[in-house]
Amino acid sequence: MTKFKKAVVRYRLPFVLFWVFIGLWELLIRIGNYPVYLLPGPWDVLSLIPSRLGDLWFSFALTWEEAAGGFLASGAIGIGLALVFAISPMIRKCLLPYVVLFQTIPIIAISPLIILWCGSGQFAVCVIAFMICLPPIIANVTQGLISVEQNQIDLFRMSNASTFTLLFKLRLPHAMPSIFTGLRIASGGAVVGAFVGETFAGSSSVGQGGLGYAALYAQNQTETAYLFALILTSSLMGLFFFFIVSITEWFCLRNWHESVVADQPN
Amino acid sequence: MHANATPAEETTSAPKQPAFVTVEGLIKTFPNGLNVLQNVSFRAMAGDFISLIGPSGCGKSTILRLLAGLTEKTSGTIAIEGLTPHNAREITSFVFQEATLLPWRTVEKNVALTLELEGVPRDQRKEKVSALLKLVGLEEFSRLYPRQLSGGMKMRVSIARALASSPRLLLMDEPFGALDEMTRNRLNEELLRLKQQQKWTAFFVTHSVAEAVFLSNRVLIMAARPGRVHREIAIDLPPVRTAETRESPHYLELIGKVSAALHEVHG
């Protein structure tokens, strides 16, 4: 059987279920005759999209920038901090508990503070996305860097390898799968962070903003069909993010790591 | 094949030759107070192949780690050509219990690791690695990743990596313990063939009496709690050993002798 056929078989049921769900939803709308501002049907949403494609794209681009910005910054700073934690057990023991603690703070609770300090707008939203992405990256990467087998460390010690050689030739490649786990969790968080951030700090001009701001605005205007379109766009962005991280992961680990090569026949 | 291999050629300790490795009154106590090694002394001449065998907890792996400078002694002397283990690392290689390959590196990159860490230039590395892979019969597999290899092949890569830095002291901590008997026997023969060519001195930890007798010219039987050398048995088989050696009566007799000594320790 070809790969394509296998994929079709594997995804057939979820695919069928999707159309059944959409069909039932549309049927419910037609029979029940609910007002469109309360529950729009799939067709109401779909027929709205072409006319508001410009607005959707504008919001998408804005939110994308914030989510990507926060994600990339947290990736760079998170991996950097984890490297420091791997070199110095002292620093790690002092700071890692705070990383865990930081994770338990609801970001929504401190977003007013961030807006107070950074002002409303894209930068504040970026910072909120960044703060949501950072802890899972630090936690996963640190775990990957320090969970190296003692024998492998001894192997490097036999060649009198320095701490930095050990870090870049052993710990970092060993941590690659964990780095991608952290990035994948963060990629979901980035979109959520940007969306939620925008509902607080979304826009500097009324009516124009990212997906989160637009959703709030649509809710106030009872443009429920457009709200659904915005939700759909946000989901697509999340998927797209996830897809990019997964592709990069596959590319980096394709030769050696079980999580990626497991599907191949031996 | 071993027509000219007479017992006279054996590497038994000649009294005037200075020892290559000297261990005297070695004591190792773990931080929790456990007495791992109590007053261990032995010497190894250049070219010796010494197996350490004994019940678990007798400190045989600890002896290897001490010789490698991977752990610190509590008291006593260890000298490798007059150097401390730490300073002798340049001439020492360690083969670990598992192959301990780096999964993100291909076979050839794994073998090249120690050379890379020692700063050997790339083209020299390449030349040496391909020679070593040929020596262990893996030249066709140089571009594969460890996950694509069998257990025996992984161990071959591990040995090639250890030999890459041209060691004069080879420390092997039960390298073939996880392999099936046929693979283990074949690798034993290959190891001796490599030794014929390269003339290193070896310490070999094992649980297999047959393996110890086949490989070594001396077997140290160790006792546990506290870890100490119980007895030394000289293996006076001809230095060139092949699969047929395993069928010779003298080989079987020596296995009986080592087994009996092990029973004294266990009993």
Interface residues (C-beta under 8 A of the other chain):
Chain A: E149 N151 Q152 D154 L155 F156 R157 M158 S159 N160 A161 T165 K169 L170 P173 H174 M176 N255 W256 H257 E258 V261
Chain B: A68 L70 R89 T92 S93 F94 F96 Q97 E98 T100 L102 P103 W104 L113 T114 E116 L117 E118 Y145 P146 R147 S165
